[in-house]
Amino acid sequence: MIEPALADEAFLADVRGAGAGVHIWWLGQAGYLVAAGGRHLLVDPYLSDSLTAKYMGTDTPHVRMSRRVVAPEELSFVDVVLSTHEHTDHLDAETLRPILGRGAGLVCPAGTVDAARERGGVEPTPISEGETVEVAGFEVMAVPAEHPGPHCVGYVLGVDGLRIYHSGDTTSVPDVPPVEVAILPINGKLGNMDGVTAARAARRIGAGLAIPCHYGMFRFNTASTREFTAECRRLTQPSRVLRPGERLTI
């Protein structure tokens, strides 16, 4: 079992003490917490074992590789949650309801509103490709994503003069505004790009820093970061591999 860099109370203490700046924590899979100026935003959090239970005894058992960073009920300070699409590791009822039940808002692609409402128990804010909404002091722009199934997007987040791109699940990256950080999947299967493609995509869009995600959660659907980091070095693309629960301060 992969142990987080910080978990539970140690993780929460790091969030509380982060101070000035824009901060990003990896929560595992495609989940990230972003904080700036006392405001907190989650993208695609998966903080339960719902998929492990769902697929137990099937041909694709979702056996966890990494321990959970934090229980969702401890994230009462979160202002808004973004979901890139309706696959459960990006829109998980067992994660969403404890967070949204404490007052956080939910933003999702327009085509997933019904699923988001059912799983989250709240009325979500829909967003379509090319549209921008402002929530909790964050500017959120939806951009295209190429992934099997309908209604998938990525997000460009603007906060305190900085931009963070979270691609969601995708096999390609669209043209996006200049970003300080690009968060990209590297598992190379089930409708996602691999590490080499992700590194090249980050270089093409001129990302200040590339961060890999969508690995290290389930044994049947993971990848090594070696190819990603090697290709980033070859391309002179700055990159950073985070451990679950680890903070990046921009």
C-alpha angles and dihedrals in degrees: 000000000000111000118217120243086238128007141176113343094003089054093047091049090053091051092048092048099043095108126184122002136047113298132193127192124189112226095185133272105023096329122123137170115212121193132184131158094352093309121118131201130181126204120198098335117190108183104152141068095242094123093047089055094042096053100035110133094014131112090263106046110186097222111180119239098183133047118245114267097214140347112257093232088065091063097078090133094066114116102193140005124210123202121195096198143341103268106123097244086061100035108030120170094205090055099039103048098060090049100041091043088067094058107275118142125235127221120189141158111286091244094057099052095111093051091044092050092049096047098037100039092223137089105265128214108242122219131186132203110287093018124119127203130180117225129170091344094308122116108220121194121183116220131181123280127189109220134133112269130039132291104024122156141167125221135228107202120202120197133153092352094307131107128215121190118207107184098195113210109332146142094214141027123231125216106281133177116273108291133195092210132026118193111199137173119244106179092106097212142075092040100318134115121249127240097269092049091047092052091049091047091052090050092048094055092043096241114187090219132006121213123189123222142165097069137093096042106088126025095223094052112040141102142197118259091221097095091046095051093043092052091046089054091048091051094041087238110155111236141172129200111208128201117225108277093019121131129226116195116200 
